[in-house]
Amino acid sequence: MDILLLKLKQELEIELNEYIETNSGGNTTVDIKSIIDEKVKPELFQLSINDYDECKCNARLWDKGYQCTHTKKSDSDYCDKHNRMIRYEGVLRFGDIREPKPKYDQIKLKNGIKDKLNWIHPDPLIRLQNLLDKHQKKLIEASPKLVVR
């Protein structure tokens, strides 16, 4: 997300400088950079993720780790499908939404198989930042003898 924020700020600064120069003949002393820094903050890039709903089933779905959309049964925290899963398997495959995301498929794990769950963050900007961070790390590891003078 940092790279997108930086890019946005740079492009805004260029565009605003051009606009001011064109429309005022360059006769202004506005500090555009500080205005952009004040108005464009990382919070603008944070997308809201599904909020917890007490009336819905508390099972986590694979789809980005969201809460199950079915209504929970009156005597349970889960819907019919997830109650059956608990009854037959003893666990929820992707866990309960109120708990941290599990690292492994819980049904396979109870059978001794470690099947890693690679969760995808629902925010596309964070996914992009994670990808850029991984590539940066690979680049650094690939060139350990690089010397900057």
Secondary structure, 3 states (H helix, E strand, C coil): CHHHHHHHHHHHHHHHHHHHHHHHCCCCCCCHHHHHHHHCCHHHHCCCCCCCCCCECCEECCCCCCECCCECCCCCCCCHHHHHHHHHHCCCCCCECCCCCCCECHHHHHCCCCCECCCCCCCHHHHHHHHHHHHHHHHHHHCCCCCCC
